[in-house]
């Protein structure tokens, strides 16, 4: 789920302290993503994680086996999701596979402009 410049405009158009604060912070993220990735906007990783706790009904998830790779040369420190049967087949994590993005973004913007 991505926050785009037009969605940031919805936040900045509200003249509340929180909206001004959020707009200033988000502009820094926008600059980073434009400079580093070349994308005009930013993904909402952390807000989505909080959103799952607050509104789990807008997310789809499945149970999966997950572990952190500790020895690999190319994937060290990365989360590895295992769906094959065998040694690591026992589920130990919930993995979100989808989100109702429009509903989440409306909730996010309403929260940031309160």
GUZARO-927020 format. One record per residue: x, y, z of N, C-alpha, C in turn. Coordinates in nm, 2 decimals, decimal comma. Each point is the difference from the previous one (the first is absolute). Layout:
BEGIN
[site [X Y Z] [X Y Z] [X Y Z]]
...
END
This chain:
BEGIN
[site [0,09 -0,12 0,00] [-0,09 0,12 0,00] [0,09 0,12 0,00]]
[site [-0,02 0,09 -0,09] [0,08 0,12 -0,03] [-0,07 0,13 0,03]]
[site [0,08 0,09 0,07] [-0,05 0,13 0,01] [0,05 0,08 -0,11]]
[site [-0,09 0,06 -0,08] [0,04 0,08 -0,12] [-0,01 0,15 0,03]]
[site [0,06 0,08 -0,09] [-0,01 0,14 0,02] [-0,14 0,05 0,01]]
[site [-0,09 -0,06 -0,07] [-0,14 0,05 0,01] [-0,06 -0,04 0,13]]
[site [0,04 -0,11 0,06] [-0,05 -0,04 0,13] [0,06 0,09 0,11]]
[site [0,13 0,04 -0,02] [0,06 0,09 0,09] [-0,07 0,14 0,00]]
[site [-0,05 0,04 -0,12] [-0,07 0,12 -0,01] [-0,13 0,00 0,09]]
[site [-0,07 -0,12 0,00] [-0,12 -0,01 0,09] [0,04 0,02 0,14]]
[site [0,12 -0,04 0,04] [0,04 0,02 0,14] [0,04 0,15 0,02]]
[site [0,08 0,05 -0,09] [0,05 0,14 0,02] [-0,11 0,10 -0,01]]
[site [-0,11 -0,03 -0,07] [-0,11 0,09 -0,02] [-0,08 0,03 0,13]]
[site [0,02 -0,09 0,10] [-0,07 0,02 0,13] [0,10 0,09 0,09]]
[site [-0,06 0,09 0,06] [0,08 0,10 0,07] [0,00 -0,04 0,15]]
[site [0,05 -0,12 0,03] [0,01 -0,04 0,15] [0,15 -0,01 0,03]]
[site [0,03 0,00 0,13] [0,14 -0,02 0,04] [0,05 -0,13 -0,05]]
[site [-0,08 -0,11 0,02] [0,05 -0,13 -0,04] [0,02 -0,01 -0,15]]
[site [-0,09 0,06 -0,08] [0,01 -0,01 -0,14] [0,13 0,08 -0,05]]
[site [0,03 0,11 0,06] [0,12 0,07 -0,03] [0,12 -0,08 0,04]]
[site [0,00 -0,06 0,12] [0,11 -0,08 0,04] [0,02 -0,12 -0,09]]
[site [-0,11 -0,07 -0,03] [0,01 -0,12 -0,09] [0,05 0,04 -0,13]]
[site [-0,04 0,11 -0,06] [0,04 0,04 -0,13] [0,15 0,03 0,00]]
[site [0,05 0,07 0,10] [0,14 0,03 0,00] [0,09 -0,13 0,01]]
[site [-0,04 -0,10 0,08] [0,07 -0,12 0,01] [-0,01 -0,08 -0,13]]
[site [-0,12 -0,01 -0,06] [-0,02 -0,08 -0,12] [0,08 0,06 -0,12]]
[site [0,01 0,13 0,00] [0,08 0,07 -0,11] [0,15 -0,05 0,00]]
[site [0,05 -0,03 0,12] [0,14 -0,05 0,00] [0,00 -0,14 -0,06]]
[site [-0,10 -0,08 0,03] [0,00 -0,14 -0,05] [-0,02 0,01 -0,16]]
[site [-0,08 0,09 -0,04] [-0,02 0,02 -0,15] [0,13 0,03 -0,06]]
[site [0,08 0,09 0,06] [0,13 0,04 -0,06] [0,09 -0,12 0,00]]
[site [0,01 -0,08 0,10] [0,08 -0,11 0,01] [-0,04 -0,10 -0,12]]
[site [-0,12 -0,03 -0,01] [-0,05 -0,10 -0,10] [0,03 0,05 -0,14]]
[site [-0,02 0,13 -0,02] [0,03 0,06 -0,13] [0,15 0,00 -0,03]]
[site [0,08 0,04 0,10] [0,15 0,00 -0,02] [0,06 -0,14 -0,02]]
[site [-0,05 -0,10 0,08] [0,06 -0,13 0,00] [-0,06 -0,10 -0,09]]
[site [-0,13 0,01 -0,01] [-0,08 -0,10 -0,08] [-0,05 0,06 -0,13]]
[site [-0,02 0,13 0,00] [-0,06 0,06 -0,12] [-0,15 -0,01 0,00]]
[site [-0,06 -0,01 0,12] [-0,14 -0,02 0,01] [-0,06 0,13 0,07]]
[site [-0,11 0,06 -0,06] [-0,06 0,11 0,07] [-0,11 -0,04 0,10]]
[site [0,05 -0,03 0,11] [-0,10 -0,05 0,11] [0,08 -0,09 0,09]]
[site [-0,07 -0,07 0,09] [0,06 -0,09 0,09] [-0,09 -0,12 0,04]]
[site [0,06 -0,12 0,02] [-0,08 -0,10 0,06] [-0,03 0,02 0,15]]
[site [-0,11 -0,05 0,05] [-0,04 0,02 0,14] [0,03 -0,12 0,08]]
[site [0,12 -0,05 0,01] [0,04 -0,12 0,07] [-0,05 0,01 0,15]]
[site [0,05 0,09 0,07] [-0,03 0,01 0,15] [-0,15 0,03 0,02]]
[site [-0,06 0,09 -0,07] [-0,14 0,03 0,02] [-0,09 -0,13 -0,03]]
[site [0,04 -0,07 -0,10] [-0,07 -0,13 -0,03] [0,00 -0,10 0,12]]
[site [0,12 -0,01 0,06] [0,02 -0,09 0,11] [-0,09 0,04 0,12]]
[site [-0,01 0,13 0,03] [-0,08 0,05 0,10] [-0,15 -0,01 -0,04]]
[site [-0,03 0,02 -0,13] [-0,13 -0,02 -0,05] [-0,06 -0,14 0,02]]
[site [0,09 -0,10 -0,02] [-0,04 -0,14 0,02] [-0,04 -0,02 0,15]]
[site [0,07 0,06 0,09] [-0,04 -0,02 0,14] [-0,14 0,07 0,03]]
[site [-0,02 0,12 -0,06] [-0,12 0,08 0,03] [-0,12 -0,05 -0,08]]
[site [0,02 -0,04 -0,13] [-0,11 -0,04 -0,09] [0,04 -0,12 -0,08]]
[site [0,01 -0,12 0,07] [0,04 -0,12 -0,07] [-0,10 -0,04 -0,10]]
[site [-0,12 0,04 0,00] [-0,10 -0,04 -0,09] [0,02 0,04 -0,14]]
[site [0,09 0,10 -0,02] [0,03 0,05 -0,14] [0,12 -0,07 -0,06]]
[site [0,05 -0,10 0,07] [0,12 -0,08 -0,05] [-0,04 -0,14 -0,02]]
[site [0,07 -0,06 -0,10] [-0,01 -0,15 -0,02] [0,14 -0,05 0,04]]
[site [0,00 -0,12 0,07] [0,12 -0,05 0,04] [0,00 -0,16 -0,01]]
[site [0,12 -0,06 0,01] [0,01 -0,14 0,00] [0,11 -0,03 0,10]]
[site [-0,01 -0,12 0,06] [0,10 -0,05 0,09] [0,11 -0,06 -0,08]]
[site [0,12 0,03 0,04] [0,12 -0,05 -0,07] [0,12 -0,02 0,09]]
[site [0,09 -0,08 -0,05] [0,13 -0,02 0,07] [0,10 0,11 -0,04]]
[site [0,05 0,07 0,10] [0,09 0,11 -0,03] [0,12 -0,02 0,09]]
[site [0,12 0,04 -0,05] [0,12 0,00 0,08] [0,10 0,10 -0,06]]
[site [0,09 0,05 0,09] [0,10 0,09 -0,04] [0,12 -0,07 -0,04]]
[site [0,05 0,02 -0,13] [0,12 -0,06 -0,05] [0,12 0,06 0,08]]
[site [0,08 -0,09 0,06] [0,11 0,05 0,08] [0,14 -0,04 -0,06]]
[site [0,00 -0,08 -0,10] [0,13 -0,05 -0,05] [0,02 0,03 -0,14]]
[site [-0,10 0,03 -0,08] [0,02 0,02 -0,14] [0,08 0,12 -0,04]]
[site [0,07 -0,01 -0,11] [0,09 0,11 -0,05] [-0,09 0,11 -0,06]]
[site [-0,10 -0,04 -0,07] [-0,09 0,10 -0,07] [-0,12 0,04 0,07]]
[site [-0,05 -0,08 0,09] [-0,13 0,02 0,07] [0,02 0,02 0,15]]
[site [0,12 0,01 0,05] [0,02 0,01 0,14] [-0,08 0,12 0,06]]
[site [-0,08 -0,04 0,11] [-0,08 0,10 0,06] [-0,14 0,02 -0,06]]
[site [-0,03 -0,07 -0,11] [-0,12 0,02 -0,07] [-0,10 -0,11 0,05]]
[site [-0,13 0,04 -0,01] [-0,11 -0,09 0,04] [-0,02 -0,10 -0,11]]
[site [0,00 -0,13 0,03] [-0,03 -0,10 -0,10] [-0,13 -0,06 0,03]]
[site [-0,09 0,00 -0,10] [-0,13 -0,06 0,02] [0,00 -0,14 -0,07]]
[site [-0,04 -0,10 0,07] [0,01 -0,14 -0,05] [-0,14 -0,06 -0,02]]
[site [-0,04 -0,04 -0,12] [-0,13 -0,06 -0,02] [0,02 -0,14 -0,05]]
[site [0,12 -0,05 -0,01] [0,01 -0,14 -0,04] [-0,01 -0,09 0,12]]
[site [-0,05 -0,13 -0,02] [0,00 -0,09 0,12] [0,14 -0,04 0,04]]
[site [0,01 -0,03 0,13] [0,13 -0,05 0,04] [0,04 0,06 0,13]]
[site [0,13 0,02 0,02] [0,06 0,04 0,13] [-0,06 0,12 0,06]]
[site [-0,03 0,10 -0,08] [-0,04 0,13 0,04] [-0,15 0,02 -0,03]]
[site [-0,08 -0,10 -0,02] [-0,13 0,01 -0,05] [-0,10 0,05 0,11]]
[site [0,03 -0,01 0,13] [-0,09 0,04 0,10] [-0,02 0,15 0,01]]
[site [-0,12 0,05 -0,01] [-0,03 0,14 0,00] [0,04 0,06 0,13]]
[site [0,07 0,12 -0,01] [0,03 0,07 0,12] [-0,02 0,15 -0,01]]
[site [-0,07 0,04 -0,11] [-0,02 0,14 -0,02] [-0,13 0,02 -0,09]]
[site [-0,06 0,12 0,02] [-0,10 0,04 -0,09] [0,05 0,10 -0,11]]
[site [-0,03 -0,03 -0,12] [0,05 0,08 -0,11] [-0,11 0,07 -0,08]]
[site [0,00 0,13 0,00] [-0,11 0,07 -0,07] [0,02 -0,01 -0,15]]
[site [-0,10 -0,04 -0,07] [0,01 -0,02 -0,14] [-0,08 0,11 -0,08]]
[site [-0,08 0,07 0,07] [-0,08 0,11 -0,07] [-0,06 0,10 0,10]]
[site [-0,03 0,11 -0,05] [-0,06 0,11 0,08] [-0,10 0,07 -0,08]]
[site [-0,10 0,05 0,06] [-0,10 0,08 -0,07] [0,06 0,14 0,00]]
[site [0,09 0,03 -0,10] [0,08 0,12 0,00] [-0,08 0,13 0,01]]
[site [-0,11 0,01 -0,07] [-0,07 0,13 0,00] [-0,06 0,02 0,14]]
[site [-0,05 -0,11 0,06] [-0,06 0,02 0,13] [0,11 0,03 0,10]]
[site [0,12 -0,06 -0,01] [0,11 0,03 0,09] [0,04 0,15 -0,02]]
[site [0,02 0,04 -0,12] [0,05 0,14 -0,03] [-0,10 0,10 0,05]]
[site [-0,13 -0,02 -0,01] [-0,10 0,09 0,05] [0,01 0,01 0,16]]
[site [0,02 -0,12 0,06] [0,02 0,00 0,15] [0,13 0,07 0,04]]
[site [0,10 -0,02 -0,08] [0,13 0,06 0,03] [-0,01 0,15 -0,01]]
[site [-0,06 0,05 -0,11] [-0,01 0,14 -0,02] [-0,09 0,06 0,10]]
[site [-0,11 -0,06 0,04] [-0,09 0,05 0,10] [0,07 0,01 0,13]]
[site [0,09 -0,10 0,03] [0,07 0,01 0,13] [0,11 0,11 0,00]]
[site [0,06 0,02 -0,12] [0,11 0,10 0,00] [-0,05 0,14 -0,01]]
[site [-0,13 0,01 -0,02] [-0,06 0,14 -0,01] [-0,10 0,03 0,11]]
[site [0,00 -0,08 0,10] [-0,09 0,02 0,12] [0,04 0,12 0,08]]
END
